Structures are given as C-alpha cells and as structure tokens.
Amino acid sequence: MIGIFDSGVGGMTVARAIEERLPDCGLLYLGDLARTPYGSKSAATIQRYAVENTRLLCERGALLIVIACNSASSVATDIVRQQFDVPVFEVITPAVELAARRSRSGRIGVIGTRATIGSGVYQRLIRAHRPDAKVFVQACPLLVPLVEEGWRNRRETKMILRRYLAPLRQRQVDTLVLGCTHYPLLRHLIQPRIGRRVEIIDSAQTLAERLSRFLSQNPALHAQLQAETTKRYLVSDHPPAAAATAAAILGRQVELEVVSP
Ligand code: DGL
C-alpha cells in the first residue's frame, strides 16, 4: 500500500490526486487529527509525530510513504528517510520545480503555515532551482482552522485571505505556491484575491505524476502496491467536522477508522 500522512484531512487533496493517477494501487491514509495542527508546533515535535505516523503506516503494510503535509515535509523528511527503509516522497520539491519552471517574471509568492514558512525551505529550494527568482512568503496561521471548520465560503475567511494576500499582490508575484495541503480548498477564494493572472501552484497533481513515473521505473514495487487495492482512511481522532471535510475533498463519503500512532 501507498502510505500517506498529514496532520489532518487536508492531505486528502494529495490522496485524491494519487488515487486518480494510480487507481489500481492500495492506499493507506493517516490524518493525525488528535495532534493537529502541526504548523504552529516546533520542528522537534513535528519530527516526532512524523516518525510515529510513518511507523504506524509501515506496520500496517505501507511500502512507500508520502508526507502529504508541508509542515512535516519541511522539517521531517530527512529524519523519516534516515529511519525507514522505504521510498519517501514529500510535497515541497514538486511544487518548487513547477513554480520555478512556470514563473515568467521570477517573482514567486509562497503561502504556508508558520512552521513551513519559518523553515525557509521554500525560499532556499526555489532559489536553488532558479537563482534569479525573487521569493515573497507569507505565513497564514488562521487558514487551516477555517478549512477544518468547514468555513470555506464565509465572509470572515475572505477578509482574512485579503489581508494575507495583499502584501504578495503588492509585490506583483506572477506565481503563487499553495504551501499547505489545506489551501487548495480555498483556491476559489485565493485566485480572485491574488489576481486572475497569477498562476496558482498546488503540488498534489505534480506529486502524483512524479510518483507514477517512479513506479513505472520500479515495476516490482508497483506490482506489490497493486496486490492490495483497498483505500483506507485512518484518523487519530474523529472530531465532528472531519467526515464532512473528508467527503468534500474526496468527492465521496469514506469511513474514517480511529487509530493511535
Ligand atoms: N497539513 C499542514 C500543512 O500542509 C497544515 C495543517 C497543520 O498546520 O497541521 O502544512
């Protein structure tokens, strides 16, 4: 099975893209809702959670791990790779490569949680891929709770987004990276507030393509992943809003099984 984890249900945006791209592979998703949000926690804590989540997924049969959380991808990818002998994918590199390729002016905006923006990883990687780039970042700590709460069309959400996006708009970015798994759910509100001409980059599709390419180069692993085709969704807690948000992301109702990492 492909093991995927996130701090909550937002990472299901990545799971959905993988399901669409690789429908014949088994999938085991873990949303760590008991310990969400990750984005306001220290790097050491996020690393511990990432290791525990990966262990749970591997013990339940994951043969490959996708860290579908920007905050964990930013600070915990190296430690997960060191401690587990399975291929590990993260969500930052695919978004960075796409943004560096697509931006015409080199003025690239990135929005994310405090952990992601504070890690400096997007700034560093974008400049590594495109040395002439000017990177403008904005931490948006209020957005994740709004999405988890289902406030995807509320006036308050629009006002907060306007405040967060105004500095990036002033800097005239032509590309905006959604550096958090929850933000694709606000894309319809982000686009008009950042500007219709700004290209929005969401790593889910690019990551799914990259994974599919990797598996076509690793047919033995691909065949093992195809041996088990079920899709299971685990959560470490089951708060009331979770099922509705999961259904909105996946486009169908799924059973959320409670586990403890
Ligand atoms: N999934 C996290 C991310 O992509 C956002 C939610 C959180 O802060 O836990 O950064």
Boltz pocket constraint, residues with backbone or C-beta under 6 A from the ligand:
constraints:
  - pocket:
      binder: B
      contacts: [[A, 6], [A, 7], [A, 8], [A, 10], [A, 11], [A, 36], [A, 37], [A, 38], [A, 39], [A, 40], [A, 68], [A, 69], [A, 70], [A, 71], [A, 72], [A, 113], [A, 116], [A, 144], [A, 179], [A, 180], [A, 181], [A, 182]]
      max_distance: 6.0
